Amino acid sequence: MALTVVGTGFGRTGTNSLKLALEQLGFGPCYHMFELRDHPERLPYWQAAARGEMPDWDAVFDGYAATVDWPAARYWREITAFYPDAKVLHSVRPAESWIKSVHATIYPSLRDRALQPPGPRRERQDMNWEIVVRQIFDGRLDDPEHAMAVYRAHTEDVKREIPADRLLVYDVAEGWEPLCRFLEVPVPDTPFPHTNTAAEFQQRIKTG
């Protein structure tokens, strides 16, 4: 199964809501960071990518029709090139609310990873620290102005490099209509899934 939708948006831009929406629309299963908790056997692919050794993307996404969130969004150029027929979905939100959310969720979890005992969860956090904090944000995810500058530049890079007819820059607050129009599917008669708030994220971290 080749990917039909590639998400390029950073974590905390509604990616879990987007995952659920895509799956409801028939573009699933959708790969998300949470998949690594349920499938730790796939972690070595991302550890290799973090070292600069690009994996076989068909093997990474075997069984999936779409991907959103980190770690895949770190390698958006490689993945969109590998799947040239996939539509590209770039999730966004206002930069100020994005960094506030990151600092309430992802960053503390990764910063405090050394408190975790050895095991799959710690290995996953170490990989995320390398890919997200060190490689994307130059080790400065704790610096709001720097992080927001990187965040904004990322969106501009995607808009510049992905053809407009292949790309949707999308805020999940917009709901079903622009997403369904882009994917050429009917609009469901059910509410758009909004999930993974900061409080939900923090509770998920507590439970592993």
LINMO-V44637 format. One record per residue. N is the residue number from 0. RES is the residue in one small letter. SS is DSSP state (helix for helix, strand for strand, loop for the rest). Layout:
BEGIN
n: {N;N}
res: {RES;RES}
ss: {SS;SS}
END
This chain:
BEGIN
n: {0;1;2;3;4;5;6;7;8;9;10;11;12;13;14;15;16;17;18;19;20;21;22;23;24;25;26;27;28;29;30;31;32;33;34;35;36;37;38;39;40;41;42;43;44;45;46;47;48;49;50;51;52;53;54;55;56;57;58;59;60;61;62;63;64;65;66;67;68;69;70;71;72;73;74;75;76;77;78;79;80;81;82;83;84;85;86;87;88;89;90;91;92;93;94;95;96;97;98;99;100;101;102;103;104;105;106;107;108;109;110;111;112;113;114;115;116;117;118;119;120;121;122;123;124;125;126;127;128;129;130;131;132;133;134;135;136;137;138;139;140;141;142;143;144;145;146;147;148;149;150;151;152;153;154;155;156;157;158;159;160;161;162;163;164;165;166;167;168;169;170;171;172;173;174;175;176;177;178;179;180;181;182;183;184;185;186;187;188;189;190;191;192;193;194;195;196;197;198;199;200;201;202;203;204;205;206;207}
res: {m;a;l;t;v;v;g;t;g;f;g;r;t;g;t;n;s;l;k;l;a;l;e;q;l;g;f;g;p;c;y;h;m;f;e;l;r;d;h;p;e;r;l;p;y;w;q;a;a;a;r;g;e;m;p;d;w;d;a;v;f;d;g;y;a;a;t;v;d;w;p;a;a;r;y;w;r;e;i;t;a;f;y;p;d;a;k;v;l;h;s;v;r;p;a;e;s;w;i;k;s;v;h;a;t;i;y;p;s;l;r;d;r;a;l;q;p;p;g;p;r;r;e;r;q;d;m;n;w;e;i;v;v;r;q;i;f;d;g;r;l;d;d;p;e;h;a;m;a;v;y;r;a;h;t;e;d;v;k;r;e;i;p;a;d;r;l;l;v;y;d;v;a;e;g;w;e;p;l;c;r;f;l;e;v;p;v;p;d;t;p;f;p;h;t;n;t;a;a;e;f;q;q;r;i;k;t;g}
ss: {loop;loop;loop;loop;strand;strand;strand;loop;loop;loop;loop;loop;loop;loop;helix;helix;helix;helix;helix;helix;helix;helix;helix;helix;loop;loop;loop;loop;loop;strand;strand;loop;loop;loop;helix;helix;helix;helix;loop;helix;helix;helix;helix;helix;helix;helix;helix;helix;helix;helix;loop;loop;loop;loop;loop;loop;helix;helix;helix;helix;loop;loop;loop;loop;loop;strand;strand;loop;loop;loop;loop;helix;helix;helix;helix;helix;helix;helix;helix;helix;helix;helix;loop;loop;loop;loop;strand;strand;strand;strand;strand;loop;loop;loop;helix;helix;helix;helix;helix;helix;helix;helix;helix;helix;loop;helix;helix;helix;helix;helix;helix;loop;helix;helix;helix;loop;loop;loop;loop;helix;helix;helix;helix;helix;helix;helix;helix;helix;helix;helix;helix;helix;helix;helix;helix;helix;loop;loop;loop;loop;loop;loop;loop;helix;helix;helix;helix;helix;helix;helix;helix;helix;helix;helix;helix;helix;helix;helix;helix;helix;helix;loop;loop;helix;helix;helix;strand;strand;strand;strand;loop;helix;helix;helix;loop;helix;helix;helix;helix;helix;helix;helix;helix;loop;loop;loop;loop;loop;loop;loop;loop;loop;loop;loop;loop;loop;loop;helix;helix;helix;helix;helix;helix;helix;helix;helix;helix;loop}
END
